[in-house]
């Protein structure tokens, strides 16, 4: 059988890579071939197949990922109308990335196009759950403010942040996302790809869940106290001693 590629006679060597990611294997093998194999004039060694598709996608991801981050931050700002709130919600991205990387490590998954798709989808889930948590913290703060519970004592600000956690709706949001993603972990057609898309979402949503219940209220409490409540109380009672 005579094959040609770009008008040149072509011979194919099929390689099945197992136990490591394809990109690092090709880079190492290509360097070794160029060093050890002397090709006659008119001959060339090229890498094709899945690696060629990965190289094209990797080139696109260099601008798709920054664009995705920019759009997420822009939508967050348009929703909250606050740079500080946008920054607080954005903290979920690095924290969820920790869970995603650890879960990929436990499952022994290598980086691939499907994994990157799952990581990009995780950014959107992080923004959704972060805004959801911030909404309850805002409602709790406004409720405490209307009832006059925000006094000069630093202890007065803690109950409002604790009430704003709302464990049940937050847990339901996390559980539905995780269970919906884990549904693709079977052995049906296309499950190999779906497993790698769902894995970073499952691992990331777990660590993001802990962040939003433990870290978010503390950061929100510090921000509200030092930049809104404390200046307002000091303006109302300038004769009192400084507020701690």
Buried (B, 14 or more C-beta within 10 A) or exposed (E): EEEEEEEEEEEEEEEEBEEEBBBEBBEEBBEEEEEEEEEEEEEEEEBEEBBEEBEEBEEEBEEEBEEBBEEBBEBBBEBBEBEEBBBBBBBBBEBBBBBBBBBBEEEEBBBBBBBBBBBBBBBBBBBBBBBBBBBBBBBBBEEBBEEEEBEBEEEBBBEBBEBBBBEEEBEEBBEEBBEEBBEBBEEEEEEEBBBBBBBBBBBBBBBBBEBBBEBBBEBBBEBBBEEEBBEEBEEEEEEEEEBE
